[in-house]
Amino acid sequence: MVKKDNRPKKINIKKERKRLIKEKRKLLRKQEKQEDKRHKTKLDIRLEKETKLYWIRAVTGALSALIGRLIGFIGWPMLIWMLSFWFLAPFFVNFVVLKYDYDKEEWNWKNIIKPGIGIFFLLFMIIGVITHTFLALL
């Protein structure tokens, strides 16, 4: 007859601890990747919206300067023309063309106006000056 060994099995505590730490790290990495995917999608969506608005503002700045100067605006009328496109066009593009939802916490009026202010002004001035110069030479 064979006797059963009732003694507890010897466990190497160091090896077992290392194994458990490795498993825990793998589990944490998987959880972090899942959380990063969720957070990245919200951030990516916001950046995509801002990028579209940025380039639309750049085109709007150039076209509004060209059209405003061809209409014949100089001085104060041109300033009012620029400011109207500067502040009103992004809302029109945001709600009518791109149809983004207004959310007070994630996508508010500051996020609508903010992207592309510098490029709008730069292109408005450059195109406006070039157009004015060509019209003055003719």
Salt bridges, closest charged atoms under 4 A:
ASP5 OD1 - ARG7 NE 3.06
GLU16 OE2 - ARG19 NH2 2.25
GLU23 OE2 - ARG19 NH1 2.56
GLU48 OE2 - LYS52 NZ 3.73
GLU50 OE2 - ARG46 NE 3.32
